[in-house]
């Protein structure tokens, strides 16, 4: 049996535990209850199946509030009024007069939530207590998508039923039997040609080893070529070639053009000199021809004179043969 001191300690323990638990609930619940929340209403003429009280209200993807109540409008039985509350600090001045609303689904769970989107900075801020009129596609899109999805599911089920019909089952059985026969034939073929397959595998192994050796040789060759290309002598040769090309370029840009111009000038002068020589030679030829003609005439006269003296030497004493002195 517990002593009085143990009972007192147990009572103090329970009292402290209850106090801490109460403080925890007060702090946690108070942090939610004391938050300032703004209330808005959403009116829609479409069904709201799947949307329950406490569902999230999101703006641009993050939660800013919850659904407080869902009811039928008193003045219009075809209208559903959804009451939502939004934390002011999370969406202060975010809900505008042109803000749009739609219902979305949380993954494959089927749970629905309300998402606010749109709105521009130029539009006035929508005051708390106002009504956000949902678009025609607020809930109807979800229903249409669900109907399309269900139709597709039904079509898939019908296709499966048609696929699993008795005729198709017989076809499948025949196909499986043919596959078994094909496997058996393949197995027998493999057993009959196992030696050939082993030899082909051995040849492939040898070829692979040869390829490995060839790859190693090629790698060594590439390394040698790399060493040759990266060697100091080749680099020095390349540098010398660059210097030579630079000097040749300087020569081509400097003295060589001037030398070529001078050579052209000399050739032009030589050409003029040859033209002068040709003209001089032509004139000398004419003079020489005239001199030759005169020399020929002189020789003819001397010949005639000689013939005359040979025939009559007295001419030298008497003069001409006609008696003239």
Secondary structure, DSSP 8 states (H G I E B T S, - for coil): ---HHHHHHHHHHHHHHHHHHHHHHHHHHHHHHSS-EEEEEEEESS--TT--TT-EEEETTEEEEEEEEEEE-SS-TT-EEEEEEEETTTSTTT-BTTEEEEEEE-TTS--EEEEEEE--TTS-B--TT-EEE--THHHHHHHHHHHHHHHHHHHHHHHHHHHTSHHHHHHHHHHHHHHHHHHHHHHHHHHHTHHHHHHHHHHHHHHHHHHHHHHHHHHHHHHHHHHHHTSHHHHHHHHHHHHHHHHHHHHHHTHHHHHHHHHHHHHHHHHHHHHHHHHHHHHHHHHHHHHHHHHHHHHHHHHHHHHHHHH-TTHHHH-STTS--
